[in-house]
Amino acid sequence: MEALVSPARGATDTTPIELTVRIEGSSIPEVRAPRLPLLQNLDVVSGPATSSQRSFVFDGGGARQTASLTLTWILRAKGTG
């Protein structure tokens, strides 16, 4: 699992902030989008947008499956700082 924030620095109250959480594994069960905890000085503008992907690799003796689930929220700062 990884979490990314963009922009990494320099967000202002007019700059949208994108929070992306990506989960990867050999299989991912149905996951309900988590609720974000109360965020100090940030409002949730939208989200989560969800995206899932599955891929199969066939090699000599068998197949291997990978899966990923990506959740993205758009946040906005309540003020500068």
Sequence and secondary structure as in RCSB ss.txt:
>XXXX:A:sequence
MEALVSPARGATDTTPIELTVRIEGSSIPEVRAPRLPLLQNLDVVSGPATSSQRSFVFDGGGARQTASLTLTWIL
RAKGTG
>XXXX:A:secstr
 EEEEESSS   TTSEEEEEEEEEES             TTEEEEEEEEEEEEEEEEEETTEEEEEEEEEEEEEE
EESS  
